Amino acid sequence: MEGTGDKRFIIIKRYFPIYLCALVLILGALFGWNLGKDGIPKGTKYFQVTADNGVTLHVLKTDPGNISFSSINDNVVRVGISGINGGFFWENQLLSIAVMDGMPVNGSPEEYGSGWFNVKYARGTMVYDRVTKMVSVQRASSVDDLSFTDATKFWAQGGVSMNLKDDSNWYRLAVNEEGLPFPDDERLRSGLAYDDDGKVYLVVTSTKCTAEKFRTAIKESIELENLSKAIFLDGDGSSQLLAGKVKLKGDDRAVVQMIVVNGE
């Protein structure tokens, strides 16, 4: 029996490197299944564009079905997942709606700081209805104000309305009615937009700019005449993006929530 055991040990020892290599290859395939060669999730396009006003935009374009949310309490770049920062927050509490399929990402339904509310203001909130496959921007104070087909089949990300097709009133609506912070300061900016074909754009600047310059850059540089609606997200040091080798970490601060881009 000892001889049989020794033979088994020798066989295992001899073929162990082969087994290990096979395991590594399998895990590598599973880990990279939804990633392209450039590290960008499949079904998603990354591009960079500088508008005429000098604002440089970094953009992830994808289907809304590839979007999910995560509570990270860390910097987007350090987390190592493709996406951008989410809505407004204070310490570890979310001040913007962030809900996936009926569940807020940072706590329980109707709990303060969980992502169930746009705190203090009824604000522009982007909603994707998984049943109708439609994207919209709705002004809401909480998830209870939103319209969707099935409470378990939608996502909603709160921010501040950008009103891309209302040049006369967008500033008043964003600042006076929805409380956009520091609109006239030169700061890093983040936003979320969608076009008439239902594609979603996650946008972060590497240029400090006012809210007006950010909005203008988006209007003039992304899918001209096809862009429908957009919202401002949290900005300044919270403006963060990871797209393959492109890493924008803001001022290196931690954010409570991020918008994740998943592969197909």
C-alpha positions as CSV (number, residue, x, y, z in Angstrom):
1,M,0.0,0.0,0.0
2,E,2.9,2.3,0.8
3,G,4.2,1.8,-2.8
4,T,0.9,2.7,-4.3
5,G,0.7,5.8,-2.2
6,D,4.2,6.9,-3.2
7,K,3.3,6.4,-6.9
8,R,0.2,8.6,-6.5
9,F,2.3,11.3,-4.8
10,I,4.9,11.2,-7.6
11,I,2.2,11.4,-10.3
12,I,0.5,14.3,-8.5
13,K,3.8,16.1,-8.0
14,R,4.8,15.5,-11.7
15,Y,1.5,16.9,-13.1
16,F,0.9,19.6,-10.5
17,P,2.4,22.4,-12.6
18,I,0.1,21.4,-15.5
19,Y,-3.0,21.4,-13.2
20,L,-2.0,24.8,-11.8
21,C,-1.5,26.3,-15.2
22,A,-4.9,25.0,-16.3
23,L,-6.5,26.4,-13.2
24,V,-4.9,29.8,-13.8
25,L,-6.1,29.9,-17.4
26,I,-9.6,29.0,-16.3
27,L,-9.7,31.7,-13.7
28,G,-8.2,34.2,-16.1
29,A,-10.9,33.4,-18.7
30,L,-13.6,33.7,-16.1
31,F,-12.2,37.0,-14.7
32,G,-11.7,38.5,-18.2
33,W,-14.8,37.1,-19.8
34,N,-16.6,40.4,-20.0
35,L,-13.5,42.5,-20.7
36,G,-12.1,43.5,-24.1
37,K,-8.3,43.6,-24.8
38,D,-8.2,47.2,-23.7
39,G,-9.7,46.4,-20.3
40,I,-13.0,48.1,-21.3
41,P,-16.1,45.9,-20.7
42,K,-17.5,44.3,-23.9
43,G,-20.4,46.3,-25.4
44,T,-18.9,49.6,-24.0
45,K,-17.0,52.2,-25.9
46,Y,-14.6,54.7,-24.2
47,F,-13.6,57.9,-25.9
48,Q,-12.0,61.2,-25.0
49,V,-13.0,64.5,-26.7
50,T,-12.0,68.1,-26.1
51,A,-14.7,70.7,-26.8
52,D,-14.2,74.0,-28.5
53,N,-14.4,75.7,-25.0
54,G,-11.3,73.7,-23.9
55,V,-13.2,71.2,-21.6
56,T,-11.9,67.6,-22.0
57,L,-14.5,64.9,-21.6
58,H,-13.8,61.3,-20.8
59,V,-16.8,59.2,-21.8
60,L,-18.1,55.6,-21.4
61,K,-20.9,54.8,-23.8
62,T,-23.0,51.7,-23.2
63,D,-26.4,50.1,-23.1
64,P,-28.4,51.0,-20.0
65,G,-28.7,47.2,-19.3
66,N,-25.0,47.2,-18.7
67,I,-25.3,49.7,-15.8
68,S,-25.3,48.8,-12.1
69,F,-24.6,50.6,-8.9
70,S,-22.3,49.7,-6.0
71,S,-21.7,51.2,-2.5
72,I,-17.9,51.3,-2.4
73,N,-16.8,53.9,0.3
74,D,-13.5,54.2,-1.6
75,N,-12.0,55.8,-4.7
76,V,-13.3,54.5,-8.0
77,V,-9.8,54.0,-9.3
78,R,-8.7,52.0,-6.2
79,V,-11.8,49.7,-6.5
80,G,-10.6,48.6,-9.9
81,I,-14.0,48.3,-11.6
82,S,-14.9,50.2,-14.8
83,G,-17.3,53.1,-14.2
84,I,-17.5,56.6,-12.6
85,N,-18.6,58.2,-9.4
86,G,-22.3,58.4,-8.5
87,G,-24.4,61.0,-6.7
88,F,-24.0,63.5,-3.9
89,F,-23.0,62.3,-0.4
90,W,-22.0,63.4,3.1
91,E,-19.6,61.2,5.1
92,N,-21.0,57.7,4.6
93,Q,-24.6,58.8,3.7
94,L,-25.9,59.0,0.2
95,L,-27.8,62.2,-0.5
96,S,-28.9,61.1,-4.0
97,I,-31.2,58.4,-5.2
98,A,-29.3,55.2,-6.2
99,V,-31.5,52.2,-6.5
100,M,-31.2,48.9,-8.3
101,D,-34.3,46.8,-8.8
102,G,-36.1,48.2,-5.8
103,M,-33.1,48.2,-3.4
104,P,-31.1,51.2,-2.4
105,V,-27.3,50.6,-2.7
106,N,-26.4,52.0,0.7
107,G,-29.0,50.6,3.1
108,S,-32.6,49.7,3.4
109,P,-35.7,51.2,1.5
110,E,-36.9,54.5,3.0
111,E,-33.8,54.7,5.2
112,Y,-32.0,58.1,5.3
113,G,-28.7,58.0,3.5
114,S,-29.4,54.7,1.8
115,G,-29.9,56.0,-1.7
116,W,-33.7,56.1,-1.4
117,F,-33.9,59.9,-1.4
118,N,-32.7,63.0,-3.2
119,V,-32.2,64.9,0.1
120,K,-33.6,68.4,0.5
121,Y,-34.6,68.8,-3.2
122,A,-36.7,67.2,-5.8
123,R,-33.9,66.6,-8.3
124,G,-33.4,65.2,-11.8
125,T,-33.1,61.4,-11.6
126,M,-32.2,59.1,-14.5
127,V,-34.4,56.0,-14.6
128,Y,-34.1,52.9,-16.7
129,D,-37.2,50.7,-17.0
130,R,-36.1,47.2,-17.7
131,V,-39.6,46.2,-18.9
132,T,-40.1,48.9,-21.5
133,K,-36.3,49.4,-22.2
134,M,-36.9,53.1,-21.9
135,V,-34.6,55.7,-20.3
136,S,-35.9,58.9,-18.8
137,V,-35.1,61.8,-16.5
138,Q,-37.7,62.4,-13.8
139,R,-37.6,65.0,-11.0
140,A,-38.1,63.3,-7.7
141,S,-37.5,63.6,-4.0
142,S,-37.6,59.9,-3.4
143,V,-38.1,56.6,-5.2
144,D,-41.8,56.8,-4.3
145,D,-42.1,59.7,-6.8
146,L,-40.7,57.8,-9.7
147,S,-42.6,56.2,-12.5
148,F,-41.6,52.7,-13.7
149,T,-43.4,49.5,-14.8
150,D,-42.1,46.9,-12.2
151,A,-40.6,47.8,-8.8
152,T,-38.1,45.0,-9.2
153,K,-37.0,45.8,-12.7
154,F,-35.5,49.3,-12.9
155,W,-32.5,51.4,-11.9
156,A,-32.5,55.0,-10.8
157,Q,-29.6,57.4,-10.4
158,G,-30.2,60.8,-8.8
159,G,-28.3,64.0,-9.7
160,V,-29.4,67.5,-10.9
161,S,-31.3,68.1,-14.2
162,M,-29.1,69.4,-17.0
163,N,-32.1,70.2,-19.3
164,L,-30.0,70.0,-22.5
165,K,-32.8,71.4,-24.7
166,D,-33.7,74.4,-22.6
167,D,-30.9,76.9,-22.8
168,S,-33.0,79.7,-21.4
169,N,-34.1,78.0,-18.2
170,W,-31.6,75.2,-17.4
171,Y,-29.5,77.3,-15.0
172,R,-32.4,78.6,-13.0
173,L,-33.9,75.1,-12.7
174,A,-30.6,73.4,-11.8
175,V,-29.4,76.1,-9.3
176,N,-32.5,77.7,-7.8
177,E,-34.9,74.7,-7.9
178,E,-32.6,71.7,-7.6
179,G,-29.7,73.1,-5.6
180,L,-26.7,72.4,-7.9
181,P,-23.6,73.1,-5.7
182,F,-21.0,75.6,-6.8
183,P,-22.3,76.1,-10.4
184,D,-19.9,79.0,-11.2
185,D,-16.7,77.5,-9.7
186,E,-14.1,76.0,-11.9
187,R,-14.3,72.4,-10.7
188,L,-14.0,68.9,-12.1
189,R,-17.5,67.7,-13.2
190,S,-19.3,64.4,-13.7
191,G,-22.6,63.6,-15.5
192,L,-24.9,61.0,-17.0
193,A,-26.6,61.4,-20.3
194,Y,-28.6,59.4,-22.8
195,D,-29.4,59.7,-26.5
196,D,-32.5,59.1,-28.7
197,D,-31.3,55.5,-29.3
198,G,-31.3,54.8,-25.6
199,K,-27.5,54.6,-25.2
200,V,-26.1,55.9,-21.9
201,Y,-23.0,58.1,-21.5
202,L,-21.0,58.3,-18.3
203,V,-19.0,61.5,-18.5
204,V,-16.2,62.9,-16.4
205,T,-13.9,65.9,-17.1
206,S,-10.2,66.1,-16.6
207,T,-10.6,69.9,-16.9
208,K,-11.9,72.1,-14.2
209,C,-14.8,74.1,-15.5
210,T,-18.1,75.7,-14.5
211,A,-21.4,73.9,-14.8
212,E,-22.3,75.9,-17.8
213,K,-19.0,75.0,-19.6
214,F,-19.5,71.4,-18.8
215,R,-23.0,71.4,-20.1
216,T,-21.9,73.2,-23.3
217,A,-19.1,70.7,-23.8
218,I,-21.5,67.8,-23.6
219,K,-24.0,69.4,-26.0
220,E,-21.4,70.3,-28.6
221,S,-19.2,67.2,-28.4
222,I,-21.3,64.1,-27.8
223,E,-23.7,62.7,-30.4
224,L,-24.7,66.0,-31.9
225,E,-28.5,66.4,-32.3
226,N,-29.1,62.9,-31.0
227,L,-28.5,63.6,-27.3
228,S,-31.7,63.6,-25.3
229,K,-31.3,64.4,-21.6
230,A,-28.7,64.5,-18.9
231,I,-28.0,65.0,-15.2
232,F,-25.1,66.5,-13.2
233,L,-23.6,64.1,-10.7
234,D,-21.3,64.9,-7.8
235,G,-18.2,66.8,-8.9
236,D,-14.9,68.3,-7.9
237,G,-12.7,65.8,-6.1
238,S,-15.5,63.2,-6.4
239,S,-15.3,63.2,-10.2
240,Q,-13.6,59.9,-10.8
241,L,-13.4,57.4,-13.7
242,L,-11.8,54.1,-14.5
243,A,-11.8,52.9,-18.1
244,G,-9.1,50.4,-18.8
245,K,-5.8,52.3,-18.6
246,V,-7.5,55.6,-18.1
247,K,-7.6,56.6,-14.5
248,L,-9.1,59.8,-13.1
249,K,-9.1,59.7,-9.3
250,G,-10.3,63.3,-8.6
251,D,-8.5,64.4,-5.4
252,D,-8.1,60.8,-4.3
253,R,-11.0,61.0,-1.9
254,A,-13.4,58.1,-1.2
255,V,-16.9,58.3,-2.6
256,V,-19.9,56.4,-1.2
257,Q,-21.3,55.1,-4.5
258,M,-20.2,54.4,-8.0
259,I,-21.9,53.7,-11.3
260,V,-20.5,50.4,-12.6
261,V,-20.3,49.5,-16.3
262,N,-20.6,45.7,-16.7
263,G,-19.8,43.6,-19.8
264,E,-22.4,42.0,-22.0
